[in-house]
Amino acid sequence: MVLASLVLAAPAQALDPGEQRLSYRIGPIQVTPGQNRINLRPITERPTGDGWITRIKPNLVYADGTVPKTHLVMFHHGVWLNQSRPDATTGFSERFFAAGEEKTAASLPDGFGYRYRTSDRWLFNDMVHNLTSQPMELYATYTIDFIPDGSPAAEGIRPVRPVWMDVVNGTVYPVFDALRGSGGRDGRFVYPDDAEDPYPGGVARNLWQVDRDGVLVATSGHVHSGGLATDLWLRRAGARYRGPDCSQRPTARRRRRCRARAPSVRGNRAHLFKSKARYWEPAGPVSWDVSMTQTRPDWRVAVKKGDMLEVTTTYETKRASWYESMGIMVAYMADPGGGRNPYRTRVDYPGKVTHGHLAENSVHGGSPTTQLRDPRVLASGIAPVGSLGIDDFRYEQGDMRLTGPARRPPVVKRGQSLQFLLEEGDASQEIWHSVTSCAPPCNRSTGIAYPIPDGRFRFDSGQLGDHTPAVGRRTWQTPKNLPIGTYTYFCRIHPSMRGAFRVVK
């Protein structure tokens, strides 16, 4: 996906004199069965006069305004682009706001605004993920707090520009895998630090060299399921810690208070903010039922031309593997004035989440069900001669939702592979599927937190298909080194699809 939710906002505050709250729709978005593709469309509904945007709140709705349940359709991402301005970090169209399934709103501190002109050309990059086989008609919505030119609130407002920081910035589909067991002993995987070869070719895509003096005024993070945090850092040539010497405080209490206020600096690397994921999900960090923390309203960080901004992201890797993950932060930057030196003063105070559990995230899954049998107790199925087809939202053999002999797990001899093939029927409609290991029996109810990629023996085909975000191929083979046993899997794109195969002597 190209990207997801960014700067977070507290619940809608009272409007200042002259400020307006305006709501618009983008669409209709005709969502085909099983859709998981990236689209571009112009944004035609927007303010009719010039002014300043101080807050944006996004959502995804049906035509009647109700919000679809997340286990049925996922707002994978929506990116608002301004084609009339260059993006700070890539030079292409400016990415000034985005939202993912966590549906965080972007809010700027008092006195700051994103400049809007009616002559701007806006574009919407969306990826709506239909987890079902039924078509849908949806709309992306956005509500803005808007200060028109000429109103008292517009006097003295300081313009900001978005600085899009992404651990895989500038790629068509900026994702990475955080595999189970990778990272440190604490079960945490930091990208790019813990990745073997995060940037082939040597271009570190998580860095941006500041092109002018300025002050950062707001930021927050975006992660996918399994994500724990994003971190923003600053490197400055020749810089070092300039804060207080807390060791000289006369008592332990004063030393603790001093350290709590001291900047976080190691070498020339200053920590600016950690955006933490707060999961409302009862099962923990395994779903989209999450909020990210945002910077405090008084967060101000002075940056200089030539500084290097850096973003990293952290995923848990004890419980599962997390495929096609992201780590994004957008820092809104204004002209110099009022910023703090992060080498002298602490700026990375904890932030606050912007919302609690959302009603659309109420179907968590994982409940016992009689609809799907435990494949481990079934008799063995066929030993396929050719490929096992995937079509019409089903695995040809071993699909737990089938009946009779077709439900039995197909077999393969130890040391050999089964090959899966995405058939033309689904491929021609751009319906992509995966074969992703899950812990057996993998037969409980479907929800936003079940199933997950938690198989003891890890395998994943990627999204089989021809175009981004698919992997550009339709076939995939199971690993040859699997020991004797029954293996369960699911489709990450359509998690109600479950299957099993068996390795035999």
C-alpha positions in Angstrom: 0.0 0.0 0.0 1.3 3.4 -0.3 0.6 4.5 3.1 -1.6 5.0 6.0 -2.5 7.1 9.0 -0.4 9.8 10.3 -0.6 12.7 12.7 -3.2 12.0 15.3 -5.8 14.2 16.8 -7.7 14.5 20.0 -11.5 14.5 19.9 -12.9 17.4 17.9 -12.2 20.6 19.8 -14.4 23.7 19.9 -14.0 25.9 16.8 -12.3 29.3 17.0 -14.3 32.3 15.8 -14.5 32.2 12.0 -13.4 28.5 11.9 -15.6 26.1 10.0 -16.2 22.3 10.2 -16.8 20.9 6.7 -17.5 17.4 5.6 -16.9 15.9 2.1 -17.1 12.5 0.3 -14.9 10.9 -2.2 -16.6 8.4 -4.5 -18.5 6.3 -5.1 -15.8 3.7 -4.8 -17.1 0.6 -6.6 -15.5 -2.3 -4.7 -15.4 -5.5 -6.6 -15.6 -9.0 -4.9 -12.3 -9.7 -3.0 -10.8 -6.4 -4.2 -7.3 -5.5 -2.9 -5.9 -3.0 -5.5 -4.5 0.5 -5.5 -6.6 3.2 -7.3 -6.2 6.9 -8.1 -9.1 9.3 -8.4 -9.5 13.1 -8.3 -10.9 14.8 -5.2 -13.7 17.0 -6.4 -15.5 17.8 -3.2 -13.5 20.3 -1.2 -13.7 23.9 0.1 -14.9 26.6 -2.4 -12.6 29.3 -1.0 -9.0 29.7 -0.1 -7.9 29.2 3.5 -6.2 26.9 6.1 -6.8 23.3 7.1 -6.1 22.7 10.8 -7.6 19.2 11.2 -8.7 16.3 9.1 -10.7 13.3 10.2 -11.2 10.4 7.7 -13.6 7.5 7.5 -15.0 4.9 5.1 -18.7 4.5 4.8 -21.5 2.9 2.9 -23.8 5.1 0.7 -26.2 5.5 3.7 -23.4 6.8 5.9 -22.9 3.7 8.1 -19.5 2.4 8.7 -18.7 -1.1 7.5 -17.3 -3.7 9.9 -13.5 -4.1 9.6 -13.7 -7.9 9.3 -15.7 -7.4 6.0 -13.9 -4.4 4.4 -10.6 -2.8 5.4 -9.7 0.9 4.6 -6.2 -0.3 3.8 -5.1 3.2 3.0 -6.3 6.5 1.6 -3.7 9.1 0.8 -4.6 12.8 0.0 -2.1 14.2 -2.5 -1.7 17.8 -3.7 -0.4 17.7 -7.3 0.3 21.4 -7.2 3.1 21.1 -4.8 6.2 18.9 -4.6 6.6 16.3 -1.9 9.3 17.3 0.5 11.0 13.9 0.6 10.4 12.5 -2.9 9.8 15.6 -5.1 6.6 14.1 -6.6 3.0 15.2 -5.7 2.8 16.3 -2.0 1.4 13.7 0.3 -0.3 15.9 2.9 -2.6 13.5 4.7 -3.3 9.8 4.9 -5.4 7.3 6.8 -5.4 3.6 7.4 -7.7 1.3 9.2 -6.8 2.9 12.5 -8.5 6.0 11.2 -6.4 8.6 13.0 -7.2 12.2 12.4 -4.5 14.8 11.7 -4.5 17.8 13.9 -2.2 20.8 14.0 -1.4 22.9 17.1 -3.1 26.3 17.5 -1.6 28.9 15.2 -0.6 26.5 12.4 -2.4 25.4 9.3 -2.0 23.6 6.0 -2.4 26.1 3.2 -5.4 25.4 0.8 -6.1 27.1 -2.5 -9.0 26.3 -4.8 -6.5 26.2 -7.6 -4.8 23.2 -6.0 -5.2 19.8 -7.8 -6.0 17.1 -5.3 -5.7 13.4 -5.9 -6.8 10.4 -3.8 -4.8 7.2 -3.7 -7.0 4.5 -2.1 -6.7 0.8 -1.4 -10.0 -0.6 -0.2 -9.6 -4.3 0.8 -12.8 -6.3 0.4 -12.5 -9.4 2.5 -15.7 -10.9 1.1 -16.9 -12.2 -2.3 -19.7 -9.6 -2.4 -19.4 -6.3 -4.3 -19.8 -3.0 -2.3 -20.3 0.7 -3.0 -18.4 2.8 -0.6 -17.3 6.4 0.0 -14.2 7.8 1.7 -15.1 10.7 3.8 -13.1 13.5 5.4 -14.2 16.2 7.8 -11.9 19.2 8.1 -11.6 22.2 10.4 -11.1 25.1 8.0 -10.2 28.7 8.5 -11.2 30.8 5.5 -9.0 33.7 4.3 -10.1 36.9 5.8 -11.4 35.5 9.1 -9.9 36.6 12.4 -8.4 33.2 13.0 -6.4 33.4 9.8 -4.4 36.4 11.0 -0.8 35.4 11.8 -1.3 31.7 11.1 1.9 29.8 10.3 1.9 27.5 7.2 3.2 24.0 7.6 4.4 21.5 5.0 4.2 17.7 5.5 7.5 15.8 5.6 6.7 12.2 4.8 9.0 9.8 6.6 8.7 6.2 5.7 11.1 3.3 6.4 10.7 2.2 2.7 10.1 5.7 1.3 9.8 6.3 -2.5 8.8 2.8 -3.6 5.6 1.8 -5.3 4.5 -0.5 -2.5 6.6 0.5 0.6 6.4 -2.7 2.7 8.6 -5.2 4.5 8.2 -8.5 6.3 8.8 -8.9 10.1 9.2 -12.6 10.5 8.5 -14.6 13.6 11.7 -15.2 15.6 13.6 -12.3 14.0 15.0 -9.3 15.8 16.3 -9.3 19.4 15.8 -11.7 22.3 13.0 -9.5 23.5 10.9 -10.7 20.4 11.0 -7.2 18.8 12.1 -6.5 15.3 13.3 -3.0 14.4 13.3 -2.0 10.8 15.7 -1.3 9.3 18.2 -2.0 12.1 17.4 -5.8 12.4 16.9 -6.4 8.7 19.6 -8.3 6.8 19.6 -6.1 3.6 16.9 -3.4 4.1 18.1 -1.2 1.2 19.6 -3.1 -1.8 21.6 -0.6 -3.8 22.7 1.3 -0.7 20.0 4.1 -0.6 18.7 4.4 3.0 15.1 5.1 2.3 14.3 5.9 6.0 16.5 9.1 5.9 15.8 12.6 4.7 18.2 15.5 4.7 16.5 18.7 5.9 16.6 21.2 3.1 16.0 24.4 5.1 15.9 25.7 8.7 12.6 25.1 10.4 10.6 23.8 13.3 8.7 20.5 13.6 5.3 21.0 15.2 3.4 17.7 15.0 3.8 14.0 14.2 2.5 10.5 14.8 3.0 7.0 13.4 1.4 4.3 11.3 2.0 0.6 11.7 0.2 -2.5 10.6 -1.0 -5.4 12.8 1.9 -6.5 15.0 3.4 -3.1 15.0 4.4 -1.6 18.4 5.9 1.8 17.6 7.5 4.2 15.2 10.4 6.4 16.2 11.6 9.7 14.8 15.3 10.7 15.2 17.6 13.6 14.3 21.3 13.4 13.3 23.4 16.6 13.2 27.0 16.7 12.1 29.2 17.5 15.1 26.4 17.6 17.5 26.5 16.0 20.9 24.6 15.9 24.2 24.3 19.5 25.6 21.8 18.8 28.4 22.4 18.9 32.2 24.9 16.7 34.0 22.4 14.8 36.2 25.2 13.0 38.0 26.0 16.2 39.8 22.6 16.5 41.5 23.0 16.1 45.3 20.2 13.5 45.9 18.9 10.4 44.1 15.5 12.1 43.8 16.9 15.1 42.1 19.0 12.9 39.8 15.9 11.0 38.7 14.0 14.3 38.1 16.9 15.6 36.1 17.2 12.5 33.9 13.4 12.6 33.3 13.9 16.1 31.8 17.2 15.4 30.0 17.3 15.0 26.2 17.7 11.5 24.7 21.0 11.7 22.8 23.5 9.1 21.9 26.5 10.4 19.9 25.0 12.8 17.4 21.6 11.0 17.3 18.7 12.7 19.2 15.4 11.0 19.8 12.5 13.2 18.9 9.4 11.1 19.5 8.1 7.6 19.9 4.6 7.0 18.6 3.3 4.0 20.5 0.6 1.6 19.4 -2.2 1.2 22.0 -4.1 -2.0 21.2 -7.7 -2.1 22.3 -7.7 -5.7 20.8 -8.2 -8.2 23.7 -5.7 -10.6 22.0 -3.0 -8.0 22.0 -1.0 -6.6 19.0 -2.6 -8.8 16.3 -5.3 -6.6 14.7 -6.3 -3.1 13.5 -8.1 -2.4 16.7 -5.4 0.1 17.7 -4.6 3.8 18.3 -1.2 5.5 17.9 0.1 8.2 20.1 0.6 11.8 18.9 2.9 14.5 19.9 1.9 17.0 22.6 0.4 20.3 21.4 3.5 22.1 22.6 6.0 19.8 20.7 8.5 22.0 18.9 11.8 20.8 17.5 14.2 23.2 15.8 15.9 21.6 12.8 18.7 23.0 10.6 19.5 22.7 6.9 21.7 19.7 6.5 20.3 17.8 9.5 19.2 14.2 8.8 15.8 13.0 9.9 15.5 9.3 10.4 12.5 7.0 11.0 12.4 3.4 12.4 9.6 1.1 13.3 9.3 -1.8 15.8 7.2 -5.0 15.4 6.6 -7.9 17.8 7.9 -11.2 16.4 7.2 -13.6 19.3 3.6 -14.5 18.3 3.6 -14.4 14.5 5.1 -13.2 11.3 3.8 -9.9 9.9 3.9 -9.6 6.1 3.7 -6.4 4.1 4.3 -4.3 7.1 4.8 -0.5 7.2 6.4 2.1 9.4 5.5 5.7 8.5 5.6 9.1 10.3 4.7 12.5 8.8 6.3 15.5 10.6 4.6 18.8 9.9 7.2 21.5 9.6 7.0 25.3 9.8 9.4 28.1 9.2 11.9 28.7 12.0 10.7 30.1 15.3 9.9 28.8 18.8 11.7 25.4 18.4 13.7 23.6 21.0 17.2 22.2 20.6 16.8 18.4 21.0 20.5 18.1 22.1 19.9 20.5 25.0 16.2 20.0 26.0 14.1 17.0 26.1 11.4 16.9 23.4 10.4 13.2 23.3 7.8 13.2 26.0 5.1 10.5 25.8 2.1 11.4 23.6 -1.5 10.5 23.9 -3.8 8.3 21.9 -6.6 9.9 20.0 -9.5 7.4 20.3 -10.5 4.2 22.0 -12.0 1.1 20.6 -14.0 1.7 17.4 -17.3 0.0 17.0 -16.5 -1.3 13.6 -13.6 -3.4 15.2 -16.0 -5.4 17.3 -15.7 -8.8 15.5 -12.4 -10.1 16.8 -12.9 -13.8 15.8 -11.3 -16.9 17.3 -14.5 -18.4 18.8 -15.1 -22.1 18.5 -17.2 -23.1 15.5 -18.6 -26.3 14.2 -18.5 -25.2 10.6 -14.8 -26.1 10.1 -13.4 -29.5 11.0 -10.0 -30.0 12.5 -8.0 -31.2 9.5 -5.6 -33.1 11.6 -8.3 -35.7 12.3 -9.4 -36.1 8.7 -8.2 -38.9 6.4 -5.5 -38.0 3.9 -6.6 -36.7 0.5 -5.1 -37.1 -2.9 -1.4 -36.7 -3.9 -1.8 -34.1 -6.7 -0.1 -34.7 -10.0 -0.2 -31.0 -11.0 -0.9 -27.7 -9.3 -3.6 -27.2 -6.7 -5.8 -24.5 -8.0 -7.1 -21.4 -6.2 -10.3 -20.0 -7.7 -13.7 -18.6 -6.7 -12.3 -17.9 -3.2 -11.5 -21.6 -2.6 -8.5 -23.9 -2.5 -9.1 -26.8 -4.9 -8.2 -29.5 -2.4 -8.0 -29.4 1.4 -10.2 -26.3 1.8 -11.8 -26.7 5.2 -15.2 -25.3 3.9 -15.5 -28.1 1.3 -17.3 -31.3 1.9 -16.5 -34.9 1.2 -13.2 -36.1 -0.2 -12.3 -32.6 -1.4 -12.0 -31.4 2.2 -9.3 -34.0 3.0 -5.7 -32.6 3.2 -3.8 -33.4 0.0 -0.5 -35.2 0.6 3.1 -34.7 -0.5 6.1 -36.8 0.3 8.7 -35.5 2.7 11.4 -33.6 0.8 9.0 -32.6 -2.0 6.7 -29.6 -2.6 3.1 -29.0 -3.4 2.5 -26.3 -6.0 -0.4 -23.8 -5.8 -1.8 -22.0 -8.8 -4.0 -18.9 -8.9 -6.5 -19.8 -11.6 -7.5 -17.4 -14.4 -11.0 -16.9 -13.0 -9.8 -15.0 -9.9 -6.7 -13.6 -11.5 -8.6 -12.0 -14.4 -10.7 -10.1 -11.8 -7.5 -9.0 -9.9 -8.6 -11.1 -6.9 -5.3 -12.0 -5.2 -4.9 -14.9 -2.7 -2.1 -16.1 -0.4 -1.2 -19.4 1.2 0.0 -18.4 4.7 0.8 -20.7 7.6 -1.4 -20.5 10.7 -1.3 -22.5 13.9 -3.4 -25.7 13.6 -6.2 -26.4 13.7 -6.8 -22.8 12.3 -10.5 -23.5 12.2 -12.1 -20.9 14.6 -14.3 -18.0 13.6 -13.0 -15.3 11.3 -12.4 -11.8 12.7 -9.9 -9.0 12.7 -7.7 -11.0 15.1 -8.1 -14.5 13.8 -6.5 -16.2 12.0 -3.0 -14.7 12.1 0.3 -15.9 10.5 1.4 -17.8 13.6 2.3 -21.3 12.2 5.2 -23.0 14.0 6.7 -23.8 10.6 6.6 -20.5 8.7 5.6 -20.2 5.0 3.9 -17.6 2.9 3.3 -17.3 -0.8 2.7 -13.6 -0.9 -0.3 -12.2 -2.7 -0.4 -14.4 -5.8 -1.2 -12.3 -8.8 0.1 -10.2 -11.6 0.0 -6.6 -10.4 1.0 -4.5 -7.4 0.3 -5.3 -4.5 0.5 -8.9 -5.8 4.0 -10.5 -6.2 3.9 -10.8 -10.0 3.4 -14.5 -10.3 0.6 -17.0 -9.9 2.3 -20.1 -8.7 4.0 -21.0 -5.4 5.5 -24.1 -3.9 5.5 -25.3 -0.3 8.9 -25.6 1.4 10.7 -28.9 0.9 12.1 -29.1 4.4 8.8 -29.5 6.3 8.7 -32.5 8.6 6.0 -35.1 8.6 2.7 -33.7 9.8 -0.5 -31.7 8.9 -0.1 -28.0 8.0 -2.8 -25.4 8.1 -2.9 -22.2 6.2 -5.2 -19.3 5.3 -5.5 -16.4 2.9 -4.2 -13.2 4.4 -6.4 -11.2 1.9 -9.6 -13.2 2.5 -9.1 -14.9 6.0 -12.3 -16.9 5.8 -10.4 -19.1 3.3 -8.7 -21.9 5.2 -6.9 -25.0 4.0 -4.5 -27.8 5.0 -2.0 -30.3 3.4 -0.1 -33.2 4.8 3.5 -34.2 4.6 4.0 -38.0 4.6 6.9 -40.5 4.4 
